[in-house]
Amino acid sequence: MFVGMLTAPFKNEPLAEIAEFASGSGIKGLEVVVGPDRGQIDVDAVLSNGPEEVHDVVEKFDVTITSLAYYAGNILVDEDSQNFFRRSVDACVELGVPVLCCLAGMPSPGKDKKETLRTDFSEVYSELAGYSKDKGIRLAMENWFATLLQGLDNFDLAFEMVPNDHLGLNFDPSHLVHQQIDYIEAVDHLASRIFHTHAKDTEINYRRMHYNGVYGRGWWRYRIPGRGEIDWNAYISSLKSNGYDSVLSIEHEDGLFGREEGFRDGARYLNSIIF
């Protein structure tokens, strides 16, 4: 197992600068953001010109691209987003990157999350997962609670609707903590679907929660790994026990740390406990 990072906070800065920073900060993997108008890898340039420029960067700084990450657009209703999604799968093939990280999508107008999973998600992701499987690329949906992947019942329904074994998760325990879902039990339950992981923590202010109630705001926030509620030793042990031994990709959304400072702090902590 090794530490990685989601490159989103670096916006459109050159991949070489990010790789150099990662290499000097104890970070070995890059989850590289792509999009029609953002990101550090130009998908269409890779498809037109080949992967050599990107390969030169990762070889120079001795890092690995663990996934491309396409988190923009509403994939269930936007045909342009679906087309870019397919091109991103093709770019993964060109680059030799095994995983495309993505989102399950948002509830469709007039439908709740479960009804959207049974209809629009089933239709769109059956086709996209089939396309990806044909190319040998696995899709890893981040379980951001605002999307269709809220409780574990929704996870199960998603995989029931699209049983393709190339559709899985970019598993992020931080989104389960504030829902009071046992993230260790979730790893046991979803082990075969965990293709990639996010390393992000959640801090809970219990005094404020008891005052505002769980439907109130301001009683939880995302933190760098090691600064919140998650038992990372237990989490890593659970992942390994269930056969996952790949990247822990730091997703930096901690407002108490600057960009570089936060990544370095998270990497120091995770590298001290990874075994």
C-alpha positions in Angstrom: 0.0 0.0 0.0 1.2 3.5 -0.8 0.2 7.2 -0.5 -1.2 9.0 -3.4 -3.0 12.3 -4.0 -6.0 13.7 -5.9 -4.5 16.6 -8.0 -7.7 18.8 -7.9 -6.3 21.6 -5.7 -3.6 22.2 -8.3 -6.2 23.1 -10.8 -4.6 23.4 -14.3 -1.0 23.6 -13.1 1.5 21.5 -15.2 1.6 17.8 -14.4 5.4 18.0 -14.1 5.2 20.6 -11.2 2.7 18.4 -9.3 4.8 15.2 -9.9 7.9 17.0 -8.6 6.0 18.2 -5.5 4.6 14.7 -4.9 7.9 13.0 -5.3 9.5 15.3 -2.7 6.6 14.8 -0.2 6.5 11.1 0.2 3.6 10.7 -2.3 4.0 8.0 -4.9 0.6 8.0 -6.7 -1.3 10.6 -8.7 -5.1 10.6 -9.2 -5.0 13.1 -12.0 -8.0 15.3 -12.7 -9.2 15.4 -16.3 -12.0 17.4 -17.9 -13.0 19.3 -21.0 -11.7 22.6 -19.5 -9.6 21.6 -16.5 -7.0 19.2 -15.2 -3.4 18.3 -15.7 -3.7 15.8 -18.5 -5.3 16.8 -21.8 -7.2 13.7 -22.8 -7.6 14.6 -26.4 -3.9 15.4 -26.8 -3.1 12.0 -25.4 -5.4 10.4 -27.9 -4.0 12.5 -30.8 -0.3 12.5 -29.9 0.3 9.5 -27.7 1.3 9.0 -24.1 5.0 9.8 -24.3 4.9 13.3 -22.8 3.0 12.0 -19.7 5.2 8.9 -19.4 8.3 11.1 -19.5 7.0 13.1 -16.5 6.1 10.2 -14.3 9.4 8.4 -15.1 11.4 11.5 -14.3 9.9 12.0 -10.9 9.3 8.3 -10.1 5.6 8.5 -9.5 2.6 6.4 -10.7 -0.7 7.6 -12.2 -3.1 5.5 -10.2 -6.2 6.8 -12.1 -7.6 9.5 -14.2 -10.4 11.3 -12.4 -13.4 12.8 -14.3 -15.7 14.3 -11.7 -17.3 17.1 -13.8 -20.6 17.3 -15.5 -23.9 15.4 -14.7 -23.0 12.2 -16.4 -26.6 10.8 -16.4 -28.2 13.6 -18.5 -25.3 15.3 -20.4 -24.4 13.6 -23.6 -21.2 15.7 -23.9 -20.1 14.5 -20.5 -20.8 10.9 -21.6 -18.7 11.4 -24.7 -15.8 12.9 -22.7 -16.1 9.9 -20.3 -15.5 7.5 -23.1 -12.5 9.5 -24.4 -11.2 9.4 -20.8 -11.5 5.6 -20.8 -9.6 5.6 -24.1 -6.9 7.8 -22.6 -6.5 5.4 -19.7 -5.8 2.7 -22.3 -3.2 4.8 -24.1 -1.5 5.8 -20.8 -1.6 2.3 -19.2 -3.7 3.6 -16.3 -6.0 0.9 -15.0 -8.8 3.0 -13.4 -11.0 5.9 -14.3 -12.5 7.6 -11.1 -15.9 9.1 -11.6 -19.2 10.0 -10.0 -22.4 8.0 -10.0 -24.5 11.1 -10.9 -27.1 13.2 -9.2 -30.9 12.5 -8.7 -32.8 13.1 -11.9 -35.5 15.8 -12.0 -38.7 14.4 -10.4 -36.9 11.3 -9.1 -35.3 10.4 -5.8 -32.0 8.6 -5.6 -33.3 5.1 -5.7 -35.6 5.7 -8.6 -32.7 7.4 -10.5 -30.5 4.3 -9.8 -33.2 2.1 -11.2 -33.7 4.1 -14.4 -31.2 6.7 -15.6 -28.2 5.3 -13.8 -29.0 1.8 -14.9 -29.3 2.8 -18.5 -26.2 5.1 -18.7 -23.8 3.1 -16.6 -24.7 -0.2 -18.2 -23.4 1.2 -21.4 -20.4 3.1 -19.9 -19.3 0.1 -17.8 -19.7 -2.2 -20.9 -17.5 0.2 -22.9 -14.9 0.3 -20.1 -14.9 -3.4 -19.7 -14.3 -3.9 -23.4 -11.3 -1.7 -23.0 -10.0 -3.4 -19.9 -10.5 -0.3 -17.7 -12.2 -0.3 -14.3 -14.6 2.5 -13.2 -14.3 3.7 -9.6 -17.2 5.8 -8.4 -16.5 8.0 -5.4 -19.2 7.5 -2.8 -19.8 11.2 -2.2 -23.0 11.3 -0.2 -24.6 14.1 -2.3 -24.6 11.8 -5.4 -26.7 8.6 -5.7 -24.2 6.7 -3.5 -25.5 7.7 -0.1 -26.2 4.8 2.3 -25.0 1.3 1.7 -28.5 0.4 0.5 -27.9 2.7 -2.5 -24.5 1.1 -3.1 -26.1 -2.3 -3.2 -28.9 -1.1 -5.5 -26.3 0.5 -7.9 -24.5 -2.8 -8.3 -27.7 -4.7 -8.6 -28.8 -2.4 -11.5 -25.4 -2.6 -13.2 -23.7 -5.9 -12.1 -20.7 -5.4 -14.4 -17.6 -6.4 -12.5 -15.7 -3.5 -14.0 -17.9 -1.0 -12.1 -16.8 -0.4 -8.6 -15.8 2.3 -6.0 -13.2 4.9 -5.3 -14.0 4.2 -1.6 -14.0 7.3 0.7 -14.6 6.6 4.4 -15.1 10.2 5.2 -18.5 10.3 3.5 -19.7 7.5 5.8 -18.5 8.9 9.1 -21.0 11.8 9.4 -23.8 9.5 8.2 -23.0 7.2 11.2 -22.3 4.3 8.8 -19.6 1.9 10.0 -16.8 2.3 7.4 -15.0 -0.8 8.5 -18.1 -3.0 8.0 -18.6 -1.2 4.7 -15.1 -2.3 3.5 -16.0 -5.9 4.5 -19.3 -5.6 2.6 -18.0 -4.0 -0.5 -14.5 -5.5 -0.8 -14.8 -6.9 -4.3 -15.9 -3.4 -5.6 -13.1 -1.3 -4.1 -10.8 -0.4 -7.0 -9.3 2.8 -5.6 -9.5 4.7 -2.3 -9.6 8.2 -1.1 -7.8 9.2 2.1 -9.8 11.9 3.8 -10.9 12.3 7.4 -14.0 13.7 9.1 -13.9 15.7 12.3 -17.1 15.8 14.4 -17.9 18.5 16.9 -20.1 16.5 19.2 -21.1 19.5 21.4 -22.4 21.3 18.3 -24.1 18.2 17.0 -25.9 17.7 20.3 -27.0 21.3 20.1 -28.0 21.5 16.4 -29.1 17.9 15.9 -27.9 15.7 13.1 -30.0 17.6 10.6 -28.3 20.9 11.5 -25.2 22.3 9.9 -21.7 23.0 11.1 -21.1 20.0 13.3 -18.7 18.1 11.0 -16.0 19.0 8.5 -13.5 17.2 6.3 -9.9 16.9 7.5 -6.5 15.7 6.5 -6.0 12.0 7.4 -5.1 11.6 11.1 -7.0 14.8 12.1 -10.5 13.4 12.5 -12.5 10.4 13.6 -11.2 7.7 11.4 -9.1 4.9 12.9 -6.6 4.7 10.0 -4.8 1.7 11.5 -8.0 -0.3 11.6 -9.1 1.0 8.2 -5.8 0.0 6.5 -5.9 -3.4 8.2 -9.4 -4.0 6.9 -8.5 -3.0 3.4 -5.5 -5.3 3.4 -7.5 -8.2 5.0 -10.0 -7.9 2.1 -7.4 -8.0 -0.6 -6.9 -4.2 -1.3 -3.2 -3.3 -1.3 -2.9 -0.3 -3.5 -3.2 3.5 -3.2 -4.5 5.7 -0.4 -5.2 8.9 -2.4 -5.3 12.0 -0.2 -8.2 14.2 -1.1 -7.3 17.6 0.4 -10.5 19.5 1.5 -9.2 20.7 4.9 -9.6 24.4 5.3 -7.2 24.5 8.3 -4.2 23.6 6.0 -2.7 25.2 3.0 -2.4 23.2 -0.2 1.1 21.9 0.1 1.1 21.8 3.9 -2.0 19.6 4.0 -0.7 17.1 1.5 2.6 16.8 3.3 0.9 16.4 6.7 -1.3 13.7 5.4 1.5 11.9 3.7 3.7 12.0 6.8 0.9 10.5 8.9 -0.1 7.8 6.4 3.4 6.8 5.6 4.1 6.3 9.4 1.4 3.7 9.7 1.2 1.9 6.3 2.6 -1.6 6.5 
